Amino acid sequence: MKAMKRFNIHNKKGLFLALGFLLIFLNGYSQEKKISEKQLTRQEKKEARKAELQANFAILDSLLKRRTFVLQADYLEDKYGDQVPVPSMINFIMVNENNGVLQTGNNQVLGYNGVGGVTAEGTLSKWEVSKNFKSLSFTIRFDIQTELGMYDVLMTVDADNHARATITGMWPGKLIYNGHINTLNRSGVFKGQKTV
């Protein structure tokens, strides 16, 4: 009878030991499975992002070919690299076929154009667009002849819709618009009075 009890005790210890090893194994297996699921999810996210950028690149290509878009500035930057946040509704570069508008504005004061800045309207010339299929970006270069003078515009647009335009004119210095591209009818920009 004593031998029987000893056998049962050893069986219970063995059983607990086997269950312990089984739990450790299952825990390790489930962690490996979670890691591989995360990696698949990351890969799927990467592929989805790539497809989204490709689609944006095609949409931007269409807008640039039609010459109907607005670069709405979130920041204006001077030649020293100092950036100032600005309202995008009144700080923009508008391209509408062969016409263009360069505008700066400020919510605090009226300014020459009624929105706290300057509005220069004119006709576009020397329109050039180059595409970079590797980085999914565009470089646009054009001139705009206004009553205030001739301005050169060099713009870069990425597939993630970030745009940067450098404006230079007849005088030293430059003004940089940092923002995003929008269609004419979705931009909601407010054009001030033409500055003479």
C-alpha positions in Angstrom: 0.0 0.0 0.0 2.9 2.3 0.8 4.4 1.6 -2.6 1.1 2.5 -4.3 1.0 5.9 -2.6 4.6 6.7 -3.5 3.9 5.8 -7.1 0.9 8.2 -7.2 2.9 11.0 -5.7 5.7 10.6 -8.3 3.1 10.4 -11.0 1.6 13.7 -9.8 5.0 15.3 -9.8 5.7 14.0 -13.3 2.3 15.2 -14.5 2.9 18.7 -13.0 6.4 18.8 -14.6 5.0 17.8 -18.0 2.2 20.4 -17.7 4.8 23.0 -16.8 6.9 22.2 -19.9 3.8 22.2 -22.1 2.7 25.6 -20.8 6.2 27.0 -21.4 6.2 25.6 -25.0 2.8 27.0 -25.8 3.6 30.4 -24.4 6.8 30.6 -26.6 4.9 29.4 -29.6 2.1 32.0 -29.2 4.7 34.8 -28.8 6.4 33.6 -32.0 3.1 33.6 -33.8 2.3 37.2 -32.5 5.7 38.5 -33.7 5.2 36.9 -37.2 1.6 38.4 -37.3 3.1 41.8 -36.5 5.7 41.5 -39.2 3.0 40.6 -41.7 0.9 43.5 -40.6 3.9 45.8 -41.0 4.5 44.5 -44.4 0.9 44.9 -45.3 0.9 48.4 -44.0 4.0 49.2 -46.1 2.4 47.8 -49.2 -0.8 49.8 -48.6 1.2 53.0 -48.1 3.1 52.3 -51.3 -0.2 51.8 -53.2 -1.6 55.0 -51.7 1.5 57.0 -52.7 1.3 55.6 -56.2 -2.4 56.7 -56.5 -1.6 60.2 -55.1 1.2 60.5 -57.6 -1.2 59.8 -60.5 -3.7 62.3 -59.1 -1.1 65.0 -58.7 0.2 64.3 -62.3 -3.3 65.0 -63.6 -3.6 68.3 -61.6 -0.2 69.5 -62.8 -1.0 68.6 -66.4 -4.2 70.6 -66.3 -2.6 73.4 -64.5 -5.5 73.8 -62.0 -4.3 73.7 -58.4 -3.5 75.7 -55.3 -0.5 75.4 -53.1 -1.8 76.4 -49.7 0.9 77.5 -47.3 1.0 76.3 -43.7 4.3 78.1 -43.2 6.2 81.0 -44.9 9.9 80.9 -44.8 12.4 83.7 -45.5 15.9 83.5 -47.0 17.4 82.9 -43.6 15.3 79.8 -43.0 13.0 81.4 -40.4 9.5 79.9 -40.6 6.2 81.5 -39.5 2.9 79.6 -39.3 0.3 81.3 -41.5 -3.4 80.8 -42.3 -3.5 78.7 -45.5 -6.8 80.2 -46.7 -5.0 83.5 -47.4 -1.4 82.4 -48.1 -1.3 80.5 -51.3 0.0 80.2 -54.9 -2.9 79.6 -57.3 -2.4 78.2 -60.9 -5.4 78.3 -63.2 -4.4 77.3 -66.7 -2.4 80.3 -68.0 -3.1 82.6 -65.0 -1.6 82.6 -61.5 -1.9 84.3 -58.2 0.8 84.8 -55.5 -0.7 85.9 -52.2 0.4 86.5 -48.7 -1.9 87.5 -45.8 -2.2 88.0 -42.1 -5.3 87.8 -39.9 -4.1 90.6 -37.7 -4.0 93.6 -40.1 -5.6 94.7 -43.4 -2.6 95.3 -45.6 -2.5 96.3 -49.3 -4.8 93.6 -50.4 -7.4 93.7 -47.6 -6.1 90.4 -46.0 -2.9 91.7 -44.5 -0.5 91.2 -47.3 0.1 91.4 -51.0 -1.8 89.8 -54.0 0.0 89.6 -57.3 -2.0 88.3 -60.3 -0.6 87.6 -63.7 0.1 85.3 -66.6 2.2 82.2 -66.5 5.1 81.4 -68.8 8.0 79.0 -69.2 6.0 76.1 -67.6 8.1 73.0 -67.0 7.3 69.9 -65.1 9.6 67.0 -64.4 8.7 63.7 -62.7 10.8 61.6 -60.4 9.3 58.1 -60.5 11.8 56.8 -57.9 10.9 59.3 -55.2 7.3 59.9 -56.5 7.8 63.6 -56.7 7.4 66.5 -59.2 9.5 69.6 -59.8 7.6 72.5 -61.4 9.2 75.7 -62.7 7.4 78.7 -64.1 7.4 82.4 -64.3 4.5 84.7 -63.5 4.3 88.2 -65.0 2.3 90.6 -62.7 1.9 94.3 -62.4 4.3 94.1 -59.4 7.0 92.5 -61.5 8.2 89.2 -62.8 8.6 86.3 -60.4 10.3 82.9 -60.8 8.6 80.0 -59.0 10.3 76.7 -58.3 8.0 74.1 -56.7 8.5 70.6 -55.5 5.6 68.3 -54.7 5.8 64.9 -53.1 3.2 62.1 -53.4 2.3 62.5 -49.8 1.0 66.0 -50.9 3.7 68.0 -49.2 4.6 71.0 -51.4 7.4 73.6 -51.2 7.7 76.6 -53.5 10.5 79.1 -53.7 9.6 82.6 -55.1 12.3 84.9 -56.3 11.9 88.2 -58.1 13.7 91.1 -59.5 15.0 92.1 -56.0 17.4 90.1 -53.8 15.8 87.6 -51.4 13.2 84.9 -51.6 10.0 83.7 -50.0 9.3 80.0 -49.5 5.8 78.6 -49.2 5.6 75.3 -47.3 2.2 73.5 -47.4 0.1 71.2 -49.5 -1.6 71.0 -52.9 -5.3 71.2 -53.3 -7.7 71.4 -56.3 -9.1 74.8 -57.1 -12.7 74.1 -56.0 -11.7 72.3 -52.8 -9.1 74.8 -51.6 -11.5 77.4 -50.1 -8.9 80.1 -50.4 -9.8 83.8 -50.2 -8.2 86.0 -52.8 -7.7 89.6 -51.7 -7.7 92.7 -53.8 -5.0 92.9 -56.5 -2.1 94.9 -55.3 -1.0 97.6 -57.7 
